[in-house]
Amino acid sequence: MATIFSHPAVPISLFFFFGKKRIPVILAIFGIFFSILPDFDVVAFKFGIPYESDWGHRGFTHSILFALVVSCIVAFFRTKLKASWLIIFLFLSVSAISHGVLDAMTTGGLGVGFFLPWRSERIFFEYRPIRVSPIGPKNFFTERGWVVIQSELLYIWVPAFLVSIVGVGVRRLSNKEGE
């Protein structure tokens, strides 16, 4: 899996790309939470649910259906999020689905259950440049953890930064042309 520190790169970059007029700050905060929400499935280990179970790590909470359902629920209670139902739904869905996409680009684990509950198959992408993160904080602060951080900087944060810069640049250019 990618680390809890890097999953928020997607909603953060989208926030900067589209700007706070389209993605209000409170919605961006929800997007950050949604980008890490799928990893709450690690509690399954405490209940004896095996990793490879549909309810285990990288299982149902990493599915597209889960992302769409929780995004829809939040979008219905949108009054505090200061955006339209569609913007909330799309932004939160992309934020949550991005979690599985990043995990499917890592070098370890059992893959991601994108299509649960219809198909139990776990999926990895062919292109997998992100080093898999060790589970647990004590295992993270090691030499292996540093290798993971380096791969995430290169393959997650640099592209996210570039997306942000493009969005900010396009908005600034369009504002100057409108003057």
Buried (B, 14 or more C-beta within 10 A) or exposed (E): BBBEBBBBBBBBBBBBBBEEEBBBEEBBBBBBBBBBBBBEBBEBEEEEBEBBBBBBBBBBBBBBBBBBEBBBEBBEEBEEBBBEEEBBBBBBBBBBBBBBBBBBBBEEBBBBBBBBEEEEEBBBBEEBEBBBBBBEEEEBEEEBBEEBBEBBEEBBBEEBBEBBEEBEEEBEEEEEEEE
